[in-house]
């Protein structure tokens, strides 16, 4: 065959070519182009081939009816996802497209992921609720009754929030003769759930606590999320002390509410549930006393009537004298019972007054009124327990029984 006619054409073709690229160079160019074009985008699809290796990264395929896209979510992002990812779940994923050069495969690096049709936190709430309910953590048979008249109440909440003021005001108004132990914790943000669970565990080591209130004031779902964490739910379930959950407002429902022995719609209601009203309790005791006295009086009158009938039917003076002595004895019993009842009520009144004085002596508000103060860091409101926590220039808040001051540390003396 004669190839002479083709050689000039081939030579011209080679001269007209651009630079010849290696596979790595071509892949890097494609990657650069994709990363510039498809940066910070949202895509929607269905999860399939979900994989969670021990590295902590999450790999998946996002697909629709006509195409599929490989995706990866690195450990730092995966640890922030509140809900559980599952195959078949419809999601919206935010991130950037890049190329995994080792396989020449383009993929989406996910920076945020949300379930379609429902918020991430709401889905996480429903998933945890379903799982814990199957385990029996919400079983009514496990719930402990609240004491009728507790001697010591523990509060697990923020020391600076409105909830603690509401609870203390209600208890003081309804039944001031009770001891209150306050365990201050963070109620929102990172680490709050761990502090709440730790507080519940610590308080369970104290033998004479009768009931515990765990809660905070209202807020968004994000603000209340510490009370939807599994660690808090399991600490409530494991508590030997009855727990009242008092989180947010009436419309706010948390996992802690389902596990607790009693749910209060608000912190104010928690104060109403934990102690009775003193005046109502006293009135009830008076009514019981009246009913007992009336019942005893009716019994005595019945016996007296029978004795009188026996006396009328007997002619023997000796028997009549015996009956009269019995009547006199019954009158003495009535008088002694009345005296004993009054004495018992007086002793109970003195005991309640003593309890009230004890409560007042340990009240944190009373301590401030005696001239003491509380110093906290201005940046995070944590109590200052040692000068080792302070540096020159640190801003601190000093609270008195009335008002507070903000100051800056200018000198530290050890």
C-alpha positions in Angstrom: 0.0 0.0 0.0 1.1 3.5 -0.6 0.9 5.8 2.5 2.8 8.7 1.0 -0.3 10.7 0.5 -1.3 10.5 4.1 1.9 11.5 5.8 1.7 15.2 5.1 -1.9 15.3 6.5 -0.8 13.4 9.7 2.1 15.7 10.2 -0.1 18.7 9.9 -2.5 17.3 12.4 0.2 16.7 15.1 1.5 20.3 14.6 -1.9 21.7 15.2 -2.5 19.9 18.5 -2.6 21.8 21.8 -0.4 20.7 24.7 -0.7 17.0 25.5 -2.0 16.6 29.1 -1.4 13.8 31.6 -4.4 12.3 33.3 -3.6 14.0 36.5 -3.3 17.4 34.8 -6.6 16.9 33.0 -8.3 15.8 36.3 -7.0 18.8 38.2 -8.3 21.1 35.4 -11.7 19.5 35.5 -11.7 19.8 39.3 -10.8 23.4 39.2 -13.6 24.1 36.7 -16.2 22.2 38.7 -15.3 23.9 42.0 -15.6 27.3 40.5 -18.8 26.6 38.7 -20.6 24.6 41.4 -19.6 26.3 44.7 -22.0 26.6 47.6 -25.1 25.0 46.0 -28.2 23.2 47.3 -29.3 19.9 45.8 -32.3 17.7 46.6 -32.4 14.0 46.3 -32.9 10.7 48.0 -30.2 9.0 50.1 -29.0 5.5 49.0 -25.9 3.4 49.7 -25.4 5.1 53.0 -22.0 4.2 54.7 -20.6 5.2 58.1 -17.1 3.8 58.5 -15.1 4.0 61.7 -13.4 7.2 60.5 -16.5 9.1 61.3 -17.0 10.3 57.7 -20.3 9.6 56.0 -20.6 8.5 52.4 -23.8 8.3 50.4 -25.4 8.5 46.9 -27.9 11.2 46.2 -30.3 10.3 43.4 -33.5 11.2 41.7 -35.4 9.3 38.9 -32.8 10.1 36.2 -29.4 10.5 37.8 -27.2 10.0 40.8 -24.5 11.9 42.6 -21.8 10.6 44.9 -21.5 12.7 48.2 -19.4 12.7 51.3 -19.9 14.4 54.6 -16.7 14.7 56.7 -16.6 13.8 60.4 -16.6 17.4 61.7 -19.9 18.1 59.8 -21.5 14.7 60.5 -21.1 15.2 64.3 -23.3 18.2 64.1 -26.2 16.5 62.4 -29.0 15.9 65.1 -31.2 13.5 63.1 -30.3 10.0 61.9 -29.6 9.6 58.2 -31.2 6.6 56.5 -31.5 5.1 53.1 -34.6 6.3 51.3 -34.7 9.6 53.2 -35.4 12.7 51.0 -33.0 15.5 51.9 -31.7 18.9 50.8 -27.8 19.0 50.9 -25.7 22.1 50.8 -22.1 22.1 49.6 -19.7 22.3 46.7 -18.9 19.9 43.8 -15.3 18.6 43.5 -13.4 15.7 41.9 -12.0 12.8 43.8 -8.9 12.5 41.7 -7.9 9.0 42.7 -11.0 7.6 40.9 -11.6 10.5 38.5 -15.1 10.8 40.1 -17.0 14.0 40.8 -18.7 14.3 44.2 -20.5 16.7 46.4 -18.8 17.7 49.7 -21.7 18.2 52.1 -21.5 21.1 54.6 -25.1 21.1 55.7 -28.0 18.6 55.3 -31.7 19.0 56.1 -34.6 16.5 55.8 -37.2 17.4 53.2 -40.6 18.4 54.5 -39.6 18.7 58.2 -36.9 20.5 60.2 -33.7 18.7 61.2 -34.3 19.2 65.0 -37.9 18.2 64.7 -36.9 15.0 62.9 -34.2 14.3 65.5 -36.8 14.8 68.2 -39.3 12.4 66.6 -36.6 9.8 66.0 -35.3 9.9 69.6 -38.9 9.9 71.0 -39.7 6.8 69.0 -36.6 4.9 70.0 -36.9 5.7 73.7 -40.6 4.9 73.8 -39.8 1.5 72.4 -37.3 1.0 75.1 -39.9 1.8 77.8 -38.5 5.0 79.1 -42.0 6.6 78.9 -43.8 3.7 80.6 -46.3 5.0 83.2 -45.6 2.0 85.4 -42.1 3.3 85.9 -43.2 6.8 87.1 -42.8 7.6 90.8 -45.5 9.4 92.8 -44.8 12.9 94.1 -44.6 13.3 97.9 -47.6 15.0 99.5 -45.5 17.3 101.7 -41.8 17.3 100.8 -39.3 18.4 103.3 -36.4 19.1 100.9 -36.8 20.1 97.2 -33.9 20.3 94.7 -34.0 22.7 91.7 -31.9 22.0 88.6 -31.9 25.1 86.4 -30.1 28.3 85.6 -29.4 30.5 88.6 -30.0 33.7 86.5 -33.1 32.6 84.6 -36.7 33.7 85.1 -37.7 30.1 85.9 -36.0 29.9 89.3 -37.6 33.1 90.4 -41.0 31.9 89.4 -40.6 28.6 91.2 -39.2 30.1 94.4 -41.9 32.8 94.5 -44.7 30.2 94.1 -43.2 27.8 96.8 -42.7 30.8 99.2 -46.3 31.9 98.7 -47.9 28.4 99.0 -45.8 26.7 101.6 -42.7 28.5 102.8 -41.9 25.9 105.5 -39.7 23.7 103.2 -36.0 23.4 102.5 -34.8 24.2 98.9 -31.5 23.0 97.4 -30.5 24.8 94.1 -28.1 23.1 91.7 -27.2 25.8 89.0 -26.6 24.5 85.5 -26.4 25.8 81.9 -29.8 25.2 80.2 -28.9 25.9 76.6 -25.9 25.8 74.3 -23.0 23.4 74.1 -22.4 21.3 77.2 -25.8 22.2 78.8 -27.2 18.6 78.4 -24.1 17.1 80.1 -24.4 19.6 83.1 -28.1 18.8 83.5 -27.4 15.0 83.5 -24.5 15.4 85.9 -26.7 17.5 88.3 -29.4 14.9 88.4 -26.8 12.2 89.1 -25.1 14.2 91.8 -28.4 15.0 93.6 -29.3 11.3 93.7 -26.3 10.8 96.0 -27.9 13.0 98.6 -30.2 10.8 100.8 -32.8 13.3 102.1 -34.1 15.0 98.9 -37.8 14.2 98.4 -38.4 15.6 94.9 -36.6 17.4 92.1 -37.6 20.1 89.6 -35.6 20.2 86.3 -36.4 22.9 83.8 -36.0 26.4 82.4 -38.1 29.2 80.9 -39.4 29.3 77.3 -37.5 29.7 74.1 -37.1 28.3 70.6 -36.6 24.6 69.8 -32.9 25.3 69.6 -32.9 27.0 73.0 -34.7 24.0 74.6 -32.7 21.4 72.8 -30.6 20.4 75.9 -33.8 18.8 77.3 -34.2 16.7 74.1 -30.8 15.1 74.5 -30.6 11.4 75.2 -28.2 11.8 78.1 -30.7 13.9 80.0 -33.6 11.5 79.2 -31.6 8.6 80.6 -30.5 10.4 83.7 -34.1 11.3 84.5 -35.1 7.7 83.9 -32.4 6.4 86.2 -33.2 8.9 89.1 -34.5 7.4 92.3 -35.8 10.8 93.2 -39.2 11.8 91.6 -38.6 14.4 89.0 -40.9 17.2 87.7 -40.1 18.4 84.2 -40.8 22.2 83.9 -39.5 23.3 80.5 -40.7 26.3 78.6 -44.4 27.1 78.0 -47.5 24.9 77.7 -46.9 24.5 73.9 -43.3 23.4 74.4 -42.9 19.6 74.7 -39.5 17.9 75.2 -38.2 14.4 75.6 -37.6 15.2 79.3 -41.4 15.8 79.7 -42.1 12.2 78.5 -39.5 10.6 80.8 -40.2 12.6 83.9 -42.5 11.4 86.7 -44.6 14.5 86.2 -44.7 17.3 83.6 -45.4 20.9 84.6 -46.7 23.1 81.8 -44.6 26.0 83.1 -42.0 26.5 85.9 -44.8 28.3 87.8 -47.0 25.2 87.7 -44.0 23.2 88.9 -44.0 25.2 92.1 -47.8 24.6 92.4 -47.4 20.8 91.9 -44.5 20.3 94.3 -46.1 21.7 97.5 -49.7 22.2 98.7 -51.0 25.6 99.8 -50.5 25.9 103.6 -53.9 27.5 104.2 -55.7 24.8 102.2 -53.8 22.1 104.1 -54.6 23.7 107.4 -58.2 24.0 106.4 -58.4 20.4 105.4 -56.9 19.3 108.7 -59.5 21.3 110.6 -62.3 19.7 108.6 -60.8 16.3 109.3 -60.7 17.1 113.0 -64.3 18.3 112.9 -65.4 15.2 111.2 -63.6 13.0 113.7 -65.0 14.9 116.6 -68.5 14.6 115.2 -68.1 10.9 114.5 -66.9 10.3 118.0 -69.6 12.4 119.5 -72.3 10.5 117.5 -70.8 7.2 118.7 -70.9 8.4 122.3 -74.4 9.7 122.0 -75.5 6.3 120.6 -73.8 4.5 123.5 -75.4 6.9 126.0 -78.8 6.4 124.5 -78.4 2.6 124.8 -77.2 3.0 128.4 -80.2 5.2 129.2 -82.5 2.6 127.8 -80.8 0.0 129.9 -81.1 2.2 132.9 -84.8 2.8 132.3 -85.4 -0.9 132.0 -83.6 -1.8 135.3 -84.8 -1.1 138.8 -81.6 -2.0 140.6 -79.9 1.1 142.0 -76.6 -0.7 141.8 -76.8 -1.0 138.1 -78.0 2.5 137.8 -74.9 3.8 139.7 -72.6 1.8 137.4 -74.2 3.3 134.4 -73.8 6.8 135.8 -70.1 6.1 136.4 -69.7 4.9 132.8 -71.4 8.1 131.6 -69.0 10.1 133.7 -66.0 8.2 132.3 -67.3 8.9 128.8 -67.5 12.6 129.5 -63.9 12.5 130.7 -62.8 10.7 127.6 -64.4 13.4 125.5 -62.7 16.1 127.4 -59.3 14.4 127.2 -59.7 13.9 123.4 -60.5 17.5 122.9 -57.4 18.6 124.9 -55.2 16.1 123.1 -56.4 17.3 119.7 -55.6 20.9 120.6 -52.1 19.9 121.9 -51.3 17.9 118.8 -52.3 20.8 116.5 -50.1 23.2 118.5 -47.1 20.8 118.3 -47.6 20.5 114.5 -47.8 24.3 114.2 -44.5 24.7 116.1 -42.8 22.1 113.9 -43.9 23.9 110.7 -42.6 27.2 112.1 -39.3 25.5 112.8 -39.1 24.2 109.3 -39.8 27.7 107.9 -37.0 29.2 110.0 -34.6 26.6 108.7 -35.6 27.3 105.2 -35.2 31.0 105.7 -31.7 30.5 107.2 -30.4 28.7 104.1 -32.1 30.9 101.5 -29.6 32.3 99.0 -31.6 35.6 99.0 -31.3 35.8 102.8 -27.6 35.3 102.6 -27.3 38.3 100.3 -29.4 40.4 102.7 -26.9 39.7 105.5 -24.2 41.6 103.6 -22.7 38.9 101.4 -22.4 39.2 97.7 -22.0 36.9 94.7 -19.2 37.5 92.1 -19.5 36.1 88.5 -17.5 36.5 85.3 -19.0 39.1 83.0 -18.3 37.1 79.9 -20.2 33.9 80.8 -21.8 34.6 84.2 -20.0 31.7 85.9 -19.4 32.1 89.7 -15.8 33.1 90.7 -14.6 30.6 93.2 -10.9 31.4 93.3 -8.7 34.3 92.2 -6.9 31.8 90.0 -9.9 32.3 87.6 -9.1 36.0 87.3 -6.5 38.0 85.3 -5.8 41.7 85.2 -8.5 43.3 83.1 -11.1 40.7 83.7 -14.6 42.2 83.9 -16.6 40.9 86.8 -20.2 41.3 88.1 -20.9 41.7 91.8 -24.5 41.1 92.9 -25.8 42.4 96.2 -29.2 41.8 97.8 -30.3 44.9 95.8 -28.6 45.7 92.5 -25.2 44.8 91.1 -22.0 46.4 89.9 -19.7 45.7 87.0 -16.0 46.2 87.6 -12.6 45.4 86.1 -9.8 43.6 88.0 -6.8 45.9 88.3 -4.7 44.0 90.9 -4.7 40.4 92.2 -3.5 39.7 95.7 -2.8 36.2 96.8 
